[in-house]
Amino acid sequence: MFPSISLAQEIGLAVLFVAALVWVLGLGHMLWDSRFHQPEPGAYEGVAVIPAQRSTATHPMESVELTEAEEEAFAGLIRTIPLR
């Protein structure tokens, strides 16, 4: 096909071209379907995109009681964080 490249390179170009063509056709099909097939009204109602944050009262293992020394150490650590 091309006199300046080897047969392996020609095969690689053909495979790359076919893969790109399949990708473009798949993308076009996906966009075409989304354009004409709108989801049913209410199809996504009730589906939480981000789950609600749990409170500490949910489970006793989700809260930890700190000693006074631990609270002081944590407060000292927080004071060392530079503010902008």
Buried (B, 14 or more C-beta within 10 A) or exposed (E): EEEEEEEEEEEEEEEEEEEEEEEEEEEEEEEEEEEEEEEEEEEEEEEEEEEEEEEEEEEEEEEEEEEEEEEEEEEEEEEEEEEE
